């Protein structure tokens, strides 16, 4: 049986008997080296982008000449208060006030049902999933199934990626013309017994921060109802700006729950639930994680913007292909 691969194609099978952290590092190293070879500037961002001071400097130096308003694009979110959303993002790192129109939701659900997705992101394990999340597997059920680059075949997703409100929020928050970095569409299945290594690989019950650019903004949309049993997203409010040195001087993006609960109060650990179509914006430098679905599967869409045109540390989901 082939080893599973992560959303960005990295191999998840690793030798047994090593510490979990060492195994994670081994798993991801090849991907990072490959991306750094393509663009050494990415390496600099990846190394220094974990330090808040370096991020502010790089972000601040870049922004004045690149600031540009994107008010010309039409929007499917006419009621959203852009300034309030940006305020929430600056303070909390999250703004939970988005809702897809029913027609957009229906179009994405039709697309997801019609296309194959890839079990545990393995391109050799194509499967079909109906809109209820039902699927039959040969062998152990996967933790997730990802549609890879097919997302850009869906007109509703392409429209979302250039939506006037989403890009206006991104422009104001990033203080720069937003660069579409990546789109992802994926199922998370009920898999309470999944191995910890697989959960780490697919960022479930594994708090971490993202370093995809000097500054990033992500939009997440739930495409099915998501309650506590459907693998809700979790985020630590304010952790994008409030960062202890121990969480900056680390080679690991993932941090243990024990280490985070020592720093952040329980009230800042938010669990995001909502009906089908519900969406939120998030600064992914804040600590966040998916959670393992325990009762019903979850279908999620992610649209990510950065501030540069650095390569994506992964092999699909990028508009560059
Ligand atoms: Fe993440």
Boltz pocket constraint, residues with backbone or C-beta under 6 A from the ligand:
constraints:
  - pocket:
      binder: B
      contacts: [[A, 203], [A, 208], [A, 209], [A, 210], [A, 284], [A, 288]]
      max_distance: 6.0
